[in-house]
């Protein structure tokens, strides 16, 4: 049986969070389920999965609002992550993405705490994502507790299975139980690229994934997957929004992107990120440079036209750079 209100099992936002951040303070109490338990979408709220670029958030199918742009921390050390997270929060970003595999959750937690101590943010205003690898059911519960400890938080806003692996069903079950225990608010998957891979997760999921985080950029847009999961109000999030290391200059130098950058008086990075958001992808560009982090967030004062969006859409080559 597939539940579309993941928070109904527990982990409701803390009192006052909605007033400060727009986070839903009380997710829908009525659990919306499929009539037969089959992999068929149940009725959904019309607002779920819709990007609100004025609020800079999207309402997830779990009942929580997630910022649509944030900081990726892949390859950052603990010290670099601490500095980058602090400057991201200072610049206005409220979404921070990390993973157990990155080895920098301690640094992310330190950066968050520094911003809290200085009154820049409250914990409730920040959306923390981390990821775990598959393994087995018993091990997954301990990994979640370790992540909470390293991040120095009482709950994690979004936990993803990092990529398909051993005993995904058991790991996902442990994640669902952690939602019920209030340790996690939303759950999802990462590096699942096909309808068949998503269907496999849906075959054993009790709580529908809220987010799928994948490689998505100018040359790999995978709108087919985005169209398929829309029936469940699953949102797609982009890692490598600029193509990743070794490919960034090619993306920034694309003629369509540079032309639009000149028109709007923006950088190529800002054009690409604005396209990502208008196309319905959450974006998490990584950087350790405070100026670049602030630049990446300064994309809410212009809007690409439908024609310009289509021009960028036509750049798709279905070309991935990574194979995880």
N, C-alpha and C positions, 0 to 999 in steps of 0.2 A: 504494500500500500504506500503510495507516494504522498508525502505531506508537502504542501507548498508554503506553509507558514512555519518555517523551521524554528522560530523562537517560541512557538506555542509550548514546546517541551521544557522551556526554561531559559534563563539567561536574558531576562528582560532588561532594557537599559535602566541605568540608575536614575533616580528622581532628579528632575531638573535638566537632564541631558538634552531634551527636546528644545527647551528654551534657549540653550546656549548654542546648539549645533544644528538643529533641524532633525536630529536623530529621532526616529519614532519612539516615543516613550512607552507605549503599550502596543506591541504587535497584535494583530488580529487574534482574538481568543478562539474564534471558531476555526478548527482545523479543516482546511479544504482538501479533500481527498478524492482520488479517482473512485468511480462507482464500483469498479470490479477489481481494483488492485493492479490492473494491467498498466502498461507503459503508455498511458493516455493522459493528455493534459487536462487538468481540472479548471473550472472557471477562475480567472485571474483578475486581480485589480488592474484597472486600465492605467494606473499610474506606475505600476511596477515595471522596471526595465526602461523607463523613460528618463532621458537625461534632462536635468533642469540646469541649464548653464548660467542662470541668474544665481541660483543657490550653489552651483558648482558641485552638485551631488546627483546620484541616481538612487532610486528606491529599489533595493534588492527584494527578491522574492521571500527573503527571510523576515522582512518587515523593518529592516534597518537601512538607513541612508549611508551611502559610501561616497566619499569624494571621488571626482572623476579624473583627477590628476594628482600625482604624488611623486615621491622620490623612490627610485630603485637603488638598492645598496649592493648589488652583485659586485664582487671583487674588492670591496672596501674592507680594510682592516677594522678592528674595534675602534681604534682612535679616529680613523677617517670617518667611520660610520657615525660616531658620536658628534663630530664636527658637522658633518653633512646634515644629519637629522636636526641638529640645533638650528642651523641656518635655513633649512627647509621650513621648519615651523615658524621661524622668525619672518620668513618671506611671505607666509600666508598659507603654505601647503599644510594639509591636514591628513594626508595619506602617506604612510611609510611602509615600504615593502622589504621584507627580508626572508631568510630561510635558515633552517638548521644547518643546511649544507654550506651556507656562506660563512659560518663561523663568526658572525659579528652581532649576534643578538644582544650580547652584553653591551656592546658599544651603542647599539640602537636604544637600548634601555637607558643608558647614561645620557644620551642626547635628549631623549624625551624628558628625563627627570630634570635636567638642567633647564629646559624650557619651562617646565612646570614651576621650578623653584624661582625663576625670574618673573613669573606671572604672565608669560607669553601665551600659554595655553593651560587648559585643565586636561586631565586624563580623558574625560568624556568627549572632548573636542577633537581628539586624535584617533584615527582609524589605523590600527596596526595589523598588518598581514604577515604571517610567516607560513612556512611549508615544512612538511615532513615526508620522508620516503616511506614506501611500503616496507613491510617486514612481517609482523604478525600482530594479532589482536592484543596479546598481553603486553608486548613491547611498546605498542603505540600509545597506550595510556601513560606510561612513564615518560615517553618523549614529550608528550603534551605538557606534563608537569615540569619537565626540564626547561621547556621553552618559556613557560610562565615565570619560572625562577630567573632565567637568564635575562629576560626582558624586564623583569622586576615590575610585573603588572598582575592584577587580579583576574583579568580576562583578556582573551585575544579576540579581536574583532572579526578576523577571517583567517581560517586555517585551510590550506590547500594540500592535497596529495601532490607531491612535487612532480611526479611523472608516473606513468603506468609501471607497476612492478609486482613483486610477490605479495600475495594476500591483500590485494586492494580492498576486497570485500571486508576482511577483518579490520583493516585499518580504518575504513570508512565507518564501520560499526562503532569503533572506539571513538571516532570523532563525533558521531551522533550522540553517543552517551555523554561526551564532554559538553555538548550543547545542553543536554538535560541537566547537567551538574552546574551550569553557569560558567564554565571555564572558557567556552567558545560562544560566539554570538552567531556567526555564519560560517558555513563550510563550503568547500568547492574542490576543484581539480585543476591541474596544470599540465600542459603538454599532452592534451587529448585533442586530436585534430580532426577526427572523422566522426560521422554519424554513428558508425558501428561501435567505436570506442565509448562514446557518450551513452549509447543504448546499453552497453554492458554495465556501466555504473548505475544507470536508472533501473536496471533489472534487479538490483539488490538494495538500492537506496530507499530508506524510509523518509529522509529529508532530501528534497531536490537540491542539487548543487546550486549555490547562488551565483558563483563566478567560475568561469573557465579562463585561466591565464595562459596565453600562448604567444608564440612568436607572431607578430603582426606588424607589417611596415609597408612602405610604398609598393614593394615588389612581391609581397605575400600578404594579401588582404583576407583571404579565406572567408568571403561573405557567405559562402554556401553553409558553413557551420553556423555562422551568426544567424542566418535565416532559419535554420533548422531548430536551434535551441530557443528561438524567440517564443515558441509556443509554451515554453516553461518559464518564460521571463528570466532565463539565465543570461547574464551579462558577460561579454567577452572583454578581457583585459589584455593589453599589449605589453609584453616585454620586448626589448629591442625596437622601440618605436622609431629609432633612427637607423635601423639595420644592424646595429651592434658594432663592436670594435673591428676595424678593418674595412668597414663599409660606410661609415658615417659620411665621409667626404663625398662619396658617390651620390648619396641621398641628398645631402645639402647642396650639391652642385647640379642636381637635375634641373633642366631648363624650365620646366613648368614651375617648379618650386622657387627658383631664383626670380622668375618673372613676377610671381605673386608676392614674393618678399619685397621687391622693388615697389610694387603697386601700393602695398599697405605700410611700407616703412617698418617692416619687421624682419627678423632674421629667418633663415631657412628653417631652423629648429622650431621657431614659433609657428610658422606656416604648417609644418608637418604635425605639430601637436594640436593645432586648432582643427586641422582636417580629421585627426584621430577622434577628437571629441564629437565633432559634428557627424561623423560616420557611426557614432555609437560605441566607440571603443574607449574604455578607461586606459589611460596612459601613465606609465611609471618610468620616465627617463632617469637614467642614473648619472650622477655627477658628484665629484668631490670639490668642485669649484663653486663657492658661494655666489659669485656673479652669474654663472650659468644656471644655477638652481633658481635664482630670482627671475632670470630671463625666461626660463621654462614655464614659470607660473604666470607671467605677464601676457596672457593670451585671451583675455576676456573683454577686450576693448575693440574688437573687430569681428567680422563674420564673413566667411567665404560664401559666395553665391552658389546657387544650384549648378550653374554651368562650370564654375571653378571646381566644385566638388566632383563633378563628373569627369573633368579633365584629369584630376588626380586619381579617380577610380580607374581610368583607362591605363594607368601606369602599371597595373597589376600584372605580374608575370608568373604568379603561382610558384615563386622561387624562394625556398627557405634556405637560410644559411646554416642552421643547426639541425641535427637529426635526433635530438632527444625526444 
